[in-house]
Amino acid sequence: MTVNVYMIFNGNCEEAVAYYAKVFDAELAEFSRFGDMPSEPGQEMPEEMKSRIMHASLDIHGSTIMFSDAMSDAPIAFGKNINVTVISDDLHKMTEEFNRLAQEGKVQMALQETFWSLGYGIVEDKYGVVWMFSHNDGQQ
């Protein structure tokens, strides 16, 4: 059994998935679009929804992160109800990823040594998603 994070975007999901794939050196996922879905009689897909992403996923450090666009008539307040946590034993790689997100984002807590970790930091990315990074060398 697993628990996965599902991020919902307001029409810029494809751009966000490409961005996260680059930040985390993850293989770019295939996209399923709402326009690929068979339509029910009398319930045709609105034209503005057809190019939006219905589902995509990335493998980031062995965890599946899933993505979708919201329906165009139901935008969401994104990023305020979820934090994504990256836990790594590779401090160097973790620092690089933190810094990539920080380039266009906003650092809430600089990546630094704490009493529980050699590296812990919080950054809000350019989409408003809050990412917490925590180094775990297996000895804590």
Backbone hydrogen bonds in HBPLUS format (Angstrom, degrees):
<---DONOR---> <-ACCEPTOR-->    atom                        ^
c    i                          cat <-CA-CA->   ^        H-A-AA   ^      H-
h    n   atom  resd res      DA  || num        DHA   H-A  angle D-A-AA Bond
n    s   type  num  typ     dist DA aas  dist angle  dist       angle   num
A0066-MET N   A0005-VAL O   2.83 MM  61  6.16 173.3  1.84 164.4 164.0     1
A0007-MET N   A0066-MET O   2.77 MM  59  6.20 161.1  1.80 153.3 151.3     2
A0068-SER N   A0007-MET O   2.99 MM  61  6.45 136.6  2.18 158.5 164.7     3
A0009-PHE N   A0068-SER O   2.76 MM  59  6.19 154.3  1.83 147.8 156.7     4
A0070-ALA N   A0009-PHE O   2.60 MM  61  5.78 151.9  1.68 175.9 173.2     5
A0016-ALA N   A0012-ASN O   3.04 MM   4  6.29 158.0  2.09 149.8 156.5     6
A0017-VAL N   A0013-CYS O   2.86 MM   4  6.10 163.3  1.89 163.3 166.5     7
A0018-ALA N   A0014-GLU O   3.16 MM   4  6.33 163.1  2.19 146.9 151.3     8
A0019-TYR N   A0015-GLU O   3.01 MM   4  6.22 152.9  2.09 144.6 152.5     9
A0020-TYR N   A0016-ALA O   2.89 MM   4  6.18 166.0  1.91 157.9 160.2    10
A0021-ALA N   A0017-VAL O   2.89 MM   4  6.04 154.0  1.96 148.3 155.9    11
A0022-LYS N   A0018-ALA O   3.11 MM   4  6.30 150.1  2.20 141.0 148.2    12
A0023-VAL N   A0019-TYR O   2.94 MM   4  6.26 163.7  1.96 154.4 158.9    13
A0024-PHE N   A0020-TYR O   3.01 MM   4  6.05 167.6  2.02 151.3 153.7    14
A0026-ALA N   A0021-ALA O   2.84 MM   5  4.54 149.8  1.93 133.0 140.1    15
A0025-ASP N   A0022-LYS O   3.39 MM   3  5.09 168.3  2.40 100.5 103.7    16
A0032-SER N   A0055-HIS O   2.93 MM  23  5.18 162.0  1.96 159.2 162.9    17
A0054-MET N   A0032-SER O   2.61 MM  22  5.40 154.5  1.67 144.1 152.3    18
A0055-HIS N   A0032-SER O   3.16 MM  23  5.18 154.3  2.23 137.2 138.6    19
A0036-ASP N   A0033-ARG O   2.91 MM   3  5.29 152.7  1.99 110.0 118.6    20
A0034-PHE N   A0052-ARG O   3.03 MM  18  5.98 157.4  2.08 153.3 159.4    21
A0037-MET N   A0034-PHE O   3.13 MM   3  5.46 156.1  2.19 109.2 116.4    22
A0035-GLY N   A0050-LYS O   2.96 MM  15  3.74 141.4  2.11 122.5 115.8    23
A0043-GLN N   A0040-GLU O   2.87 MM   3  5.17 161.7  1.91 137.4 137.6    24
A0049-MET N   A0046-PRO O   2.91 MM   3  5.45 152.5  1.99 117.2 126.0    25
A0050-LYS N   A0047-GLU O   3.30 MM   3  5.51 143.6  2.44 104.4 113.4    26
A0052-ARG N   A0049-MET O   3.01 MM   3  5.25 146.3  2.12 109.3 119.9    27
A0069-ASP N   A0053-ILE O   2.80 MM  16  5.28 160.6  1.84 157.9 152.2    28
A0056-ALA N   A0067-PHE O   3.04 MM  11  5.10 132.2  2.28 141.1 142.2    29
A0067-PHE N   A0056-ALA O   2.80 MM  11  5.10 153.6  1.87 149.9 148.7    30
A0058-LEU N   A0065-ILE O   2.87 MM   7  5.35 152.7  1.95 150.7 159.9    31
A0065-ILE N   A0058-LEU O   2.87 MM   7  5.35 167.2  1.89 161.7 165.8    32
A0060-ILE N   A0063-SER O   2.83 MM   3  5.29 162.1  1.86 161.9 158.1    33
A0063-SER N   A0060-ILE O   3.06 MM   3  5.29 163.5  2.08 112.9 118.1    34
A0074-ALA N   A0071-MET O   2.95 MM   3  5.27 164.2  1.97 117.1 120.9    35
A0084-VAL N   A0130-VAL O   2.90 MM  46  6.37 159.8  1.95 159.0 163.6    36
A0132-MET N   A0084-VAL O   2.80 MM  48  6.18 157.4  1.85 150.0 157.6    37
A0086-VAL N   A0132-MET O   2.77 MM  46  6.18 159.4  1.81 163.2 170.5    38
A0134-SER N   A0086-VAL O   2.88 MM  48  6.26 157.6  1.93 167.0 169.1    39
A0088-SER N   A0134-SER O   3.10 MM  46  6.54 154.0  2.17 149.1 156.9    40
A0136-ASN N   A0088-SER O   2.75 MM  48  5.67 162.9  1.78 140.6 145.6    41
A0094-MET N   A0090-ASP O   2.97 MM   4  6.12 166.7  1.99 158.9 163.4    42
A0095-THR N   A0091-LEU O   2.92 MM   4  6.00 153.2  1.99 144.4 151.2    43
A0096-GLU N   A0092-HIS O   3.07 MM   4  6.40 155.2  2.13 148.8 155.2    44
A0097-GLU N   A0093-LYS O   3.04 MM   4  6.35 161.0  2.07 153.9 158.2    45
A0098-PHE N   A0094-MET O   2.94 MM   4  6.14 163.8  1.96 151.8 156.5    46
A0099-ASN N   A0095-THR O   2.95 MM   4  6.10 163.1  1.97 148.9 153.5    47
A0100-ARG N   A0096-GLU O   2.95 MM   4  6.22 146.0  2.07 145.0 154.3    48
A0101-LEU N   A0097-GLU O   3.10 MM   4  6.41 162.6  2.13 154.0 157.2    49
A0102-ALA N   A0098-PHE O   2.95 MM   4  6.16 151.6  2.03 146.8 155.9    50
A0103-GLN N   A0099-ASN O   3.07 MM   4  6.19 131.4  2.32 139.3 149.5    51
A0106-LYS N   A0124-GLU O   2.72 MM  18  5.13 158.3  1.77 152.0 159.8    52
A0124-GLU N   A0106-LYS O   2.84 MM  18  5.13 175.9  1.84 149.8 148.8    53
A0108-GLN N   A0122-ILE O   2.83 MM  14  5.28 150.0  1.92 134.4 142.9    54
A0109-MET N   A0122-ILE O   3.03 MM  13  4.85 161.9  2.06 138.8 135.6    55
A0122-ILE N   A0109-MET O   2.89 MM  13  4.85 155.3  1.95 130.7 138.5    56
A0112-GLN N   A0120-TYR O   2.94 MM   8  5.35 157.6  1.99 128.6 132.2    57
A0120-TYR N   A0112-GLN O   2.74 MM   8  5.35 143.7  1.86 137.2 147.0    58
A0114-THR N   A0117-SER O   2.75 MM   3  5.14 169.3  1.76 158.0 161.9    59
A0135-HIS N   A0119-GLY O   2.73 MM  16  5.05 155.6  1.79 159.9 163.1    60
A0121-GLY N   A0133-PHE O   3.03 MM  12  5.29 151.6  2.11 141.9 147.6    61
A0133-PHE N   A0121-GLY O   2.83 MM  12  5.29 170.9  1.83 160.9 163.9    62
A0123-VAL N   A0131-TRP O   2.92 MM   8  5.36 163.2  1.95 155.6 160.8    63
A0131-TRP N   A0123-VAL O   2.80 MM   8  5.36 174.5  1.80 157.0 158.7    64
A0125-ASP N   A0129-VAL O   2.81 MM   4  5.44 161.4  1.85 157.1 155.2    65
A0128-GLY N   A0125-ASP O   2.92 MM   3  5.39 167.1  1.94 120.6 124.9    66
